[in-house]
Amino acid sequence: MFKLVKTRSGQFRWKRIAPNSRTVGGATEPYHNRTDCLDNARRNGVPPYMIEE
């Protein structure tokens, strides 16, 4: 599963979550725009239907 999260500072990150609920990957930097974050996730192989907010 992939999750899109908003940080306390209002920026966006995505992360990949394993079946045991541990984070196993994600964005290396925060993004100011949600769209930029989603584009980065797609470039890293995340299908759009797998992203949970």
N, C-alpha and C positions, 0 to 999 in steps of 0.2 A: 504494500500500500504506500502511496505517496501522499504527503500532507503539506498544504500551504499554510504557513503560520505568519502572523503579524507580530513583530517585535514590540517591546515597550516604547521604542522610539518611533513607531509608526511605519517601519520598513517591513519588507516581505522577504521571507526565506521559504525554501521547500526542503523537505526531508523525506528520505525513504525509510520506512518502518518494516522490520522483519516480522514474521508471524509470532515471534515471542515478545513483541512490543518494544524491541530495542531499536534505536536509530542506527542504521548501517550506512547512511550516506546523506548527502544533501548539498545545498548551495554553499559555496565557499565564501560568499559575500552577501550582505543584505542589499535589496533593491528598493529604490524609492517608489517605483511603479509596480503594481500587481502584474501588469501585462509583461513587463521586462522579466519578472521572476518566472512567469509561466513559459515565456520563450526560452529561458535558460533551462528550465526543466525539460522541455521538449527536445532541446539540443542534446540533452544528456540521456535521452531515451525514454522519457516518461510519456506514455500515451495520455492524451487529454482526458479520457474517460476514467483514468485511474487516480486523478488528483482529487483529494478530499479537502474541504476547507473547514 
